[in-house]
Amino acid sequence: MMLDRHHLVILREVSRAGSVTAAAERMNLSQPAISHAIAKLEAQHGVGVWRKTGRTLQLTQAGAYLLALAERLVPEFEHAERVLADMARGRRGALRIGMECHPCETWLMRVTGPFLVEWPDVDLEVRTAFRFDGIAALQAHEIDLLVTPDPVHAPDLRFQPVFDYELVLAVPRAHRLAGRAFIEPADLVDESLLSVPVTPDRLDIYTRFLIPAGCRPRRHVGIETTELMLQLVAAGRGVSVLPDWLLQEEGAGMPIAALRIGPAGLPKSINLGLRATDVETDYLRGFIELAGRIRH
């Protein structure tokens, strides 16, 4: 016969309370109900659990073994129930974030610190391996939240804009274009364009500005880090397109000028994407609300 957890709870409570009567009061049970449960346990397994010695109960060898088992297992069951209850309320779990926005790691780090404080029972993992294939990773349940400037329309996904920004062209302060109010596509045909290491079809400067005008830069170079990209721009090795807020912060004090791209600029927004089935998960909603407050 299978051992019932209820029997272990009774043994532990009787041991802690000192008597069946006291244990019954603590458990909101009757004394006969406790005695009947233990008698059933003894009958099922063919062993005695305790014996009366005067007014006290003395555990048998089997009873002592089961009590030791109860002291180890019952707290584990109780903990598991609390964990499951927290998970059901969305207060415990793992949040795996994928990055599809190369320069957004700087902003994300400002959100993760406060999130870890507010949600101490949620594990956090940032997966840059999905940096440029985030939609597929989200739909495949390989990540739970996607940071992206390019939301897609899909029935199984939801995207929440967090903050707006504008893409600007970073040029050396002594560059021939530095005094312009904005640039035209033809202004880049003789330039070396430094960007994150992705193909042109993933870059707004191509899809929204250069390609519609039939223009291409003289050279396109992929650079892994924003810091190196800014150093190369400052040294006159090329021009780059970056979020205005990132250039203001990381380019502060460097001999770099920011130019609007086209007369209307190139507006963008950072979005947090998640699966439609997860929109009510508390810690996901908490992360999105926190991100909206911190912005950049």
C-alpha positions in Angstrom: 0.0 0.0 0.0 1.2 3.5 -0.7 2.3 5.7 2.2 -0.1 8.7 2.6 1.4 12.1 3.3 -1.5 12.8 5.7 -0.1 10.1 8.0 3.3 11.7 8.1 1.7 15.1 8.9 -0.2 13.5 11.8 2.9 11.9 13.2 4.8 15.1 13.1 2.1 17.1 14.7 1.6 14.5 17.5 5.3 14.5 18.2 5.4 18.3 18.3 2.2 18.8 20.3 3.1 16.0 22.8 -0.3 14.2 22.6 -3.1 13.1 20.3 -5.5 15.5 21.9 -3.2 18.5 21.5 -2.4 17.5 17.9 -6.1 17.2 17.1 -6.7 20.7 18.3 -3.8 22.1 16.2 -5.0 20.2 13.1 -8.7 21.0 13.6 -9.5 17.3 13.7 -11.1 15.1 16.3 -9.1 12.8 18.5 -10.8 9.7 17.1 -10.1 10.8 13.5 -6.4 10.9 14.3 -6.4 7.5 16.1 -8.4 6.0 13.2 -5.9 7.3 10.6 -2.9 5.9 12.5 -4.7 2.6 13.0 -5.4 2.4 9.2 -1.7 3.1 8.6 -0.7 0.3 10.9 -3.2 -2.1 9.3 -2.0 -1.3 5.8 1.6 -1.9 6.5 1.4 -4.5 9.2 3.5 -2.6 11.7 2.8 -0.7 14.9 3.6 3.0 14.9 3.2 3.8 18.6 2.1 2.3 21.9 0.7 3.9 25.0 2.8 3.9 28.2 0.5 5.3 30.8 -0.7 8.7 29.4 2.2 9.1 27.0 2.8 7.7 23.5 6.0 5.9 22.7 7.1 5.5 19.1 8.0 2.0 17.9 11.0 1.5 15.6 8.7 1.9 12.6 7.1 5.0 14.1 10.5 6.6 14.8 11.5 5.9 11.2 8.3 7.5 9.9 8.7 10.5 12.1 12.2 11.1 10.8 10.8 10.8 7.3 8.0 13.2 8.1 10.5 15.8 9.4 12.3 15.7 6.1 9.5 15.3 3.6 6.6 17.3 5.0 8.5 20.7 4.8 9.4 19.8 1.2 5.8 19.2 0.4 4.8 22.5 2.0 7.5 24.3 0.2 6.5 22.8 -3.1 2.9 23.9 -2.5 4.0 27.4 -1.8 6.1 27.4 -5.0 3.2 26.1 -7.1 0.9 28.7 -5.6 3.4 31.4 -6.4 3.8 30.1 -9.9 0.0 30.0 -10.4 -0.1 33.7 -9.3 2.9 34.5 -11.6 5.1 35.4 -8.7 7.7 32.8 -9.1 9.4 31.3 -12.2 12.1 32.1 -14.8 12.2 35.1 -17.1 14.3 34.5 -20.2 14.9 37.7 -22.2 16.1 37.8 -25.8 17.7 40.8 -27.4 16.9 41.9 -30.9 18.2 45.4 -30.4 22.0 45.6 -30.4 22.4 48.9 -28.5 19.5 48.2 -26.1 21.6 46.2 -23.6 22.6 49.5 -21.9 19.0 50.3 -21.3 18.1 46.7 -20.3 20.7 46.6 -17.5 19.0 49.6 -15.9 15.8 47.6 -15.7 17.1 44.3 -14.6 18.6 45.6 -11.3 15.3 47.0 -9.9 13.4 44.0 -11.3 15.6 41.5 -9.3 14.9 43.5 -6.2 11.1 43.7 -6.7 10.8 40.0 -7.8 13.3 38.0 -5.7 11.8 34.7 -6.5 12.0 35.0 -10.3 15.2 33.9 -12.0 16.4 36.2 -14.8 18.4 35.3 -17.8 19.4 37.4 -20.8 20.0 35.4 -24.0 21.9 37.3 -26.6 22.2 34.2 -28.7 18.7 35.1 -30.0 19.8 38.7 -30.7 18.7 38.6 -34.3 16.2 35.7 -34.4 14.0 36.8 -31.6 10.5 36.3 -33.0 11.2 32.6 -33.8 12.7 32.1 -30.3 9.7 33.7 -28.6 7.2 31.6 -30.6 9.3 28.4 -29.9 9.2 29.2 -26.1 13.0 29.5 -26.0 12.6 33.0 -24.5 9.7 34.6 -22.6 10.3 38.3 -23.4 11.8 39.9 -26.5 13.4 43.4 -26.6 13.0 44.6 -30.2 12.6 47.8 -32.2 10.7 45.9 -34.8 7.4 44.4 -33.6 5.5 42.0 -35.9 1.8 41.4 -36.3 1.2 37.8 -35.2 -2.0 36.4 -33.5 0.1 34.5 -30.9 2.2 37.5 -29.8 1.7 40.8 -28.1 4.0 43.8 -28.2 4.2 46.7 -25.7 6.0 49.9 -26.7 8.3 51.1 -23.9 9.8 54.3 -25.2 10.3 56.3 -28.4 13.5 57.5 -29.8 15.1 58.7 -33.1 17.9 57.2 -35.1 20.5 59.8 -35.9 23.7 59.9 -37.9 26.9 60.1 -35.9 29.8 61.9 -37.7 33.1 63.4 -36.6 32.7 67.0 -35.5 35.0 68.1 -38.3 33.1 66.1 -40.9 31.8 67.9 -44.1 28.2 67.1 -43.0 28.5 68.2 -39.4 26.9 71.6 -40.0 23.9 70.3 -41.8 20.4 70.3 -40.2 19.7 66.9 -41.8 21.2 64.6 -44.4 19.8 63.3 -47.7 20.4 59.7 -49.0 23.0 60.9 -51.6 25.1 62.3 -48.7 26.1 58.8 -47.7 27.2 57.3 -51.0 30.8 58.2 -50.4 30.9 57.2 -46.8 31.9 54.1 -44.8 28.8 53.2 -42.8 29.5 51.5 -39.5 26.6 49.4 -38.0 25.8 46.5 -35.9 26.9 43.2 -37.7 23.6 42.4 -39.5 22.6 42.4 -43.1 21.3 45.7 -44.7 17.7 44.3 -44.8 17.7 44.5 -41.0 18.8 48.1 -40.8 16.4 51.1 -41.0 19.0 53.3 -42.6 18.9 51.0 -45.6 15.2 49.9 -45.7 13.7 53.3 -44.8 16.2 55.8 -46.2 18.9 54.6 -48.6 17.2 51.8 -50.6 14.0 53.8 -51.4 16.3 56.5 -52.9 18.4 54.0 -54.8 21.5 54.8 -52.8 24.2 52.8 -51.1 27.2 53.8 -49.0 30.7 53.2 -50.4 31.4 50.6 -47.7 29.4 48.9 -44.9 31.3 47.6 -41.9 29.8 45.5 -39.0 31.1 46.5 -35.6 30.3 44.4 -32.5 30.2 47.1 -29.8 28.9 50.6 -29.5 32.0 51.8 -27.7 34.3 50.7 -30.6 31.8 52.2 -33.1 32.0 55.6 -31.5 35.7 55.5 -31.2 36.0 54.8 -35.0 33.6 57.6 -35.8 35.5 60.0 -33.6 38.7 59.0 -35.4 37.2 59.7 -38.8 37.0 56.1 -39.9 33.4 56.2 -40.8 29.9 57.3 -39.9 27.3 55.4 -37.9 23.5 55.4 -37.2 22.6 55.1 -33.5 19.6 55.9 -31.2 19.7 59.6 -30.2 19.7 58.8 -26.4 22.5 56.3 -26.7 24.7 58.8 -28.6 24.0 61.5 -26.1 25.1 59.2 -23.2 27.9 57.2 -24.6 29.2 59.8 -27.0 29.3 62.6 -24.4 32.6 64.3 -24.4 33.7 62.8 -27.8 34.2 64.9 -30.9 31.1 63.6 -32.5 28.1 65.5 -34.0 24.6 64.1 -34.4 22.5 64.7 -37.6 18.9 64.1 -38.3 18.3 61.5 -41.0 16.1 63.1 -43.6 13.9 66.2 -42.8 11.4 64.2 -40.8 14.0 62.0 -39.1 13.8 58.2 -38.5 11.6 57.6 -35.4 11.7 54.3 -33.7 10.5 52.7 -30.5 11.6 49.9 -28.2 9.0 47.2 -27.7 8.7 44.3 -25.4 7.2 41.2 -27.0 5.6 38.2 -25.3 3.3 35.4 -26.0 -0.4 36.1 -25.9 -0.8 33.3 -23.4 1.6 34.9 -21.0 0.1 38.4 -20.8 -1.4 37.8 -17.3 1.7 36.5 -15.8 2.5 38.8 -12.9 6.3 39.0 -13.2 6.1 39.6 -16.9 3.6 42.4 -16.4 5.9 43.7 -13.6 8.9 43.8 -15.9 7.0 45.7 -18.6 5.6 48.2 -16.1 9.1 48.8 -14.6 10.6 49.2 -18.1 8.0 51.8 -18.9 9.0 53.8 -15.8 12.7 53.6 -16.4 12.7 54.2 -20.2 16.2 55.4 -20.9 
